[in-house]
Amino acid sequence: GGARRRALAADPQHARKRRERGRAERRVILEAADDGTASLSAFGLAPSRAAAAYERVTAIAKAKKLAGAAQTMDQLRADALLDLLEGVDIGASPTARRGVVELTVGLETLAGLNSDSGTLAGYGPVAADVARQCAKGGLDYRWRFSVRDDQTGELLFQGLSRARPPEAPAPSQQPQPADEQRPPTQPLLAQPPRPRPDRAEPRQPAGPIPHGPAAAASDGAGQGLPPTQDPQARFPNAATARWITSRDRTCRAPGCRRWARSCDIDHTVDFGHGGPTTHDNLGALCRRHHVMKHEAGWQLTQPRPGQFVWVSPQRRVYVVRPEPP
């Protein structure tokens, strides 16, 4: 992700030409495997369509899993792909729809005022022109905006937007006399998460770690406008779940890049141990790290909303903070 984003920023024209060559060579290949199975692979696909297709087979797999299927998610995805391509009736399910694409892009990029890359959930960085094309194809879809602290990345506000940016040429096509240069401005939409080697910071234990919601309350920092939530409810409501996935963006385990939308919403202090269902006691964890937290001897606290402190069985401490916008 990080290398691809840097390549897009360093030479957008070269990246565009490579993408066009790849699209021109798009193909599907059937290959025999040594173990007697087969591989069906597609190459050169448009990122947004590939992401939507993957999301749809995942949605079908999840529906079957919830209905009691014994197969793994990977097995169910593979079965769903073949069923769709062969025209097999997948049965009544909440998946009789097009695949969903989640695009994160800065407002200035969307309006054609800069060439910063966007991010497709489940895929990674995409060039600014690809992000704009993807957004243009979804003008009738629901758009959400997020306002973040430009230094810390903390989520301050989010909501629905009915407005759409007007058509605008790419930055290189917009004349800007030297005496009319605009001052730098901050995008209002959530910027894509950037892989950062310093995101998970190992530290040696230094006394007790502040604990969850109580520590956040004592911190006194205003954390924006999280939605109202019954703290005694077992599960977060839809608005709170959206807030958590937008705030966290990826799994909050050290080094994990799984998108929050496909993660569990976990209670930092277990609900069964009195942990409330509130934004300052919830976080996105992929299933693997959710299980690790409960069964592998790791300890997890949330000193302030969106900041997570992990302690390994060997007493190594890792701090995972909100990612800068």
N, C-alpha and C positions, 0 to 999 in steps of 0.2 A: 504493500500500500504506500509506504513512505517513498520508496524508490520510484514507483510509478507517478506519484504526485510531483516529485522533483523533476522527473523527465518531462511531464506535461508543462510545468512552469518554465523549464529551461529553454525548450524549443517547441512551442505549440504547433508551428507549421509542419515540422518534421513528424510530430506525433499524429497530426491530422493525415498526412500522406501515408504513414504506416497503417493507420486505421482504414483508410480507403483501400489500400492494397489488400489488407486482410479481408475486408468485406467483399471485394471483387473475387476472392478465392474461397468464399464460403462453400461448405460442402458437408455431407454426411457420409461417414465411413462405417462399414460393418466389418468386423475382424473376428477371426476365430482365436480363442484363448487356449493355452496349452492344457488347461484343466477340463476342457470339453464344453466350457460355456462360451458366450459371445460378448463382444463389446460393440455398442452402437454409439458413435461419437459424432458430435456436430461442432464445426469450426467456423470461425469468421462471423459469428452472430452479432447482431446489434445488442449492446449491453442491456438496454432497457427491456427488450423482448426476451432475452435469455433470463434476466432476473425475474420477469413476470412469469415465465414458464416454470422456473424452479419454484417460485412461491406457490404456484397453483398445485404442482404435484406434492409439495410439502403440505398444503392445506388438505388435500385429499388424504394423504397419509395420516395426518393428525386426526381427521374425522374417523378414519377406520380404527386408529389406535384407541380413541375415546369410546368407540363402539365395542371394544374388547378384542381387537386383533392381537394375536400373539407375536407376530413378526416384529422385527426391529423397524425403526423409522427408515433406515436406509433401504431395507427390503421392501417396505411399503411404497417408498418413492419410486423404486425401480419398477414395481408392479403397476403403479399408477401411470407411469410414463408409457409403458407398453399398452396398457388398456386404452389410454387416450389415443395413441397412434393407430391402434388396431380398430378403433371405433367401438370398443366394448362398453356396454352400459355400466357406469360406475355406481349406479344405484342412487337412491335419494340421499342427498347430503347437502350441507351448506356450501358446496363448492361449485354449484352450477353458475359460474361467473368467470369473468376474465381474471387473469393473475393480477395481483396488486404490486405496484412498484412504489418503493419509498425512496424519494430523492431528497437529499439535503444540499442546499445551495444558498450562497449569500445573496442578499437582495441586489447588491451592485452587479454581481455576475448575471443574475436573472434579467436585469434591466439592460445588459450589454455595456456596462460602464467599466468593467475590468475583465480579465481573462483567468480569474482564479477558478480552479477546478471545483466540481461538485462531487457528491458521493452517492452512489447507489447502494442501498443496504443489501448486504449479502454478496456484493461484487467488489466495491471499492471505488477509488477515484475515477472520475470520468472528466474529459476535457470540457471546458466551458461551453463550447458550441453543442456538444452532446447533451449537456445538462439543460441548455435552453431548448433544444429540440424535444427532449423528454418532457419538459414542463409544458411546452406548447401543445404537445399531444394530450395533455391532461388538464386542459383549461376548465373542463366541466367537473373535474374531480374536487374533492375536499382538500383545501390547502390549510396548513397550520403554520403559524409563525412563532418563533421563539426569540426572546431578547435575552442576551447573556452579558455578563460582566466581561468587558474586553480584556481584562487582565487575568482574571481567575477562571473564566469559563463557567462560572456558576449561573444556573438558570434563574432569571429574574421574573420573567413573565412569558406566558404563551397564550395563544388564542386562535380562533378561526379567522381567515381572511377571505372576503368576497371579492376584493380587488385583484386585478391581474396587471402586471407591468405592461406598458405599451411596447409595441415593436421598436427595437432600437438596433442600429448597426453595431458590429463588433467594434471594440475600442480602437483598433488600428484604422477604421474607416471614419472615425469621428474627428474632424479638425478641431484642434484646440490651440489657439495662439498662446505663446509663452506668457503673455500678460493676463490670460484668462484661465489659467490652470486652477482647477478646483482644489480646495484643501482636502486632505484625506478625510474620509468619513467611515463610520463603522456600519457594516451590514446589520440589518435587523433580524434577518432570518438566521437560524442556527447554522454556524459554519460546520463543515464536516470534521469528524474526529481525525486527528493526525497521529500516526504512530509516533510515540516519543520514548526514546530509550530511558529517559529519566522518570517515566510515569510511575512505575513501581519502584519505590526507593527503599532499598534494604537499610535497616538501621539496627543497631544493637539495642536490646531492651534497656530502658532507663526508668525504672519504677513503674507504678501502676498506670494504665492507660485510661483516660476519661471514658465513661461508659454511655454510649448511645444517646437517647433523647434527652436525658438529664444534662449531659455535657453540652448538647446543642443549645438547650434552653439557657444554661448559665453563660454561654458564649455571648448571647445578646445580639448576635448578628442578624439583621433582617434578611430573610431568604426569599423575598419576592412574594408571589401570590399563589401558593399551592392551593389546590381545591379543598373544599370542605369534605371531611371524611369521618365516619363514625369510628372512633378508635377501638371500639369493642367488636366490630365486625371481623369475621374470620378472614375475609378476602377484601382487597381494595376495590373501590368502585371504579367504573371505567375512566372517570376523569383523573383519579389519582394514579391509575396504572399508566395513563398517557403521560402524566407529569413525570413519573419515575423513568419511563423509557426515554423521554425527551431529555431529561436531566442527565441520565447516566450514559446514554448513547451506545455503550458497549458493556459487556459483562464486567463487573467491578472486581474480578479476581486479578491479581498481578499478572500483567502481560497478555491477558486474554482479549481477543478482538472480536468475539462473537457479538453480533448486533443485539442490542437490548430487546428489540421487538420479538426476537426468537428465544428470549431468556425467561426464566421464572422470576416472578416478583417475590423476593424473599424477605422475611422478617429478620432484621439484624439481631435483635433480641427475640428469641423464639416466642411465637404467639402463646404456646403452651406454658411458657415461663413468665407470662405477664406482659410480653412485649406488645405495645399498641400497634394498630394498623394505621399508621400516620406516615407522612412523607419523610419524616426524620428518623424512621425506624424501618424503612423499606429500601430495597436496592435490587438492581438487576443482576442475577447470577445465572449463567448457563447451567444446564442440568448437571454437567460433570462437576463444576465447582460448588454447586448447591449441595450435592452429595458429599463432596470433600469436606465442606464446612461442618456437616453433621456427623460424619463417620470417620474422618481421618485425623482427628485431633487438632484441627486448626481452630483458632479463636478469632472472632470478627467483632469489631465495634465500629460505630459511626459517630465520631466525636462531634461532627456538625453535618447538616444535610448534604449528602453527596460526597463526603470525604470518608474513606473506609480504611481502617487499620487492621491488617491481618497479622497474626502471630502464629508462626509455624510450630510444630511439635518440638523443634530444636531451639525455640525461643528467638528465632529471627523475626524481625518486625518489618513489614512492608506497608507503605502508605500509598494509597491510590486516591489521587485528587481529581476533581473535575478537569477535563481537558480544555486548554485554552481555545477560544473560538478561532 
